[in-house]
Amino acid sequence: MTDFIAGFKYVLDGFGALFKPGVRFHVLIPLLINALLFAGVITYGANLLHDFINTWLTGWWEWVRWLLWPLFVIVTMTVIFFCFSIVANLLAAPFNGFLSAAVEYRMTGAKPDTGGGLAQLPGEIKKAALSEGRKFIYFVLRVVPLILLFFIPFIQFAAPFIWFLFAAWTLALEYLDFPMGNHGISFTEQKNILKQRRQLALGFGTGVLLLTMIPIANFLAIPVGVCAATRLYIERLRARV
């Protein structure tokens, strides 16, 4: 339980690293991607609903408008919760590597060999795409069996809690990939390392997961997660590599 709490606290500490000299510049691009994606999804959905209401809900059906707007807010938040983190991390992944390298440099005075400047951006984009692809396959192969848990008698009551733990584990893999990937650690090696410190990883992943569920604060989820993951790797996991 001590490791779980320690992992969770790293997410809280991640806020403090966002605007440190040498780090804050690298926060801007992931933060901008986050904000634009949020705004775009919400604006597009609101426009679709507005057009639907004006076209179909006229006359006697006009009273339904007051029900649809709150429903839209609920649906939008649900879609964002399940889908946004995956898409946003995919788009921001190359820049998250730079952010992780900047945090590491501030902590240790040395940057990882693969954490260079913008001249390495094409290579970082290719590396990030391959890494995100591996993580996506890992996620998809486990989603179907987990969905089936909801249809198995008795076990279905535990399904939401299992899903929560799986989401926390997945987010730990997602964010710790940035500092570990900067050091050339493969996805398979990352999983093995985190399995040895499972409670620490789950505590960290739970912190990130809860952060993504808090309105406004979830705009900062990506850079906070990267900063926190980098500190966790350097202070708790690097010795195991």
Residue pairs with C-beta under 8 A, 6 or more apart in sequence:
1 199
2 199
3 197
3 199
3 200
3 203
4 199
4 200
4 202
4 203
4 206
5 203
6 200
6 203
6 236
7 172
7 199
7 200
7 201
7 202
7 203
7 204
7 205
7 206
7 207
7 232
8 203
8 204
8 206
8 207
9 203
9 207
10 204
10 207
10 228
10 229
10 231
10 232
11 204
11 207
11 208
11 211
11 224
11 225
11 228
12 207
13 228
13 231
14 223
14 224
14 225
14 226
14 227
14 228
14 229
14 231
15 220
15 224
17 23
17 103
17 106
17 227
17 228
17 231
18 24
18 27
18 220
18 223
18 224
18 227
19 27
20 106
21 106
22 102
22 105
22 106
23 99
23 102
23 103
23 106
23 227
25 102
26 95
26 98
26 99
26 102
27 99
27 223
29 92
29 95
30 92
30 95
30 96
30 99
30 222
30 223
30 226
31 219
31 220
31 222
31 223
33 88
33 91
33 92
33 95
33 222
34 88
34 92
34 219
34 220
34 221
34 222
34 223
35 219
37 84
37 87
37 88
37 91
38 80
38 84
38 219
41 76
41 79
41 80
41 84
42 76
45 72
45 76
46 72
49 68
49 69
49 72
53 65
53 68
57 64
57 65
57 68
77 215
80 218
81 212
81 213
84 212
84 218
85 171
85 174
85 212
85 221
86 136
86 139
88 222
89 96
89 132
89 174
89 222
90 132
92 222
93 128
93 129
93 131
93 132
93 178
94 121
94 124
94 125
94 127
94 128
96 128
96 178
96 222
96 226
97 114
97 115
97 124
97 127
97 128
97 178
97 181
97 182
98 115
98 117
98 118
98 124
99 178
99 223
99 226
99 227
100 115
100 178
100 179
100 182
100 226
100 227
100 229
100 230
101 111
101 112
101 114
101 115
101 116
101 182
102 111
102 115
103 179
103 226
103 227
103 230
103 231
104 110
104 111
104 112
104 115
104 179
104 182
104 230
104 234
105 111
105 115
107 230
107 231
107 234
108 234
112 179
112 182
112 183
113 183
113 184
114 120
114 127
114 181
114 182
114 183
114 184
115 182
127 181
131 177
131 181
131 187
134 187
135 170
135 173
135 174
135 177
135 187
138 173
138 187
139 170
142 166
146 159
146 162
146 163
146 166
149 155
149 156
149 158
149 159
149 162
149 163
150 156
150 159
164 206
164 209
165 202
167 205
167 209
168 202
168 205
168 206
168 208
168 209
169 201
169 202
169 205
170 205
171 204
171 205
171 208
171 209
171 212
171 225
172 194
172 201
172 202
172 204
172 205
172 208
173 187
173 190
173 191
173 194
173 201
174 225
175 204
175 208
175 225
175 226
175 228
175 229
176 190
176 194
176 201
176 204
176 229
176 232
176 233
176 237
177 187
177 190
178 226
178 229
178 230
179 229
179 230
179 233
179 234
180 189
180 190
180 193
180 233
180 237
180 241
181 190
183 241
185 193
185 241
189 241
193 237
193 240
193 241
194 200
194 201
194 237
196 240
197 236
197 237
197 240
200 232
200 236
200 237
204 228
204 229
204 232
207 228
208 221
208 224
208 225
208 228
211 217
211 218
211 220
211 221
211 224
211 225
212 218
212 221
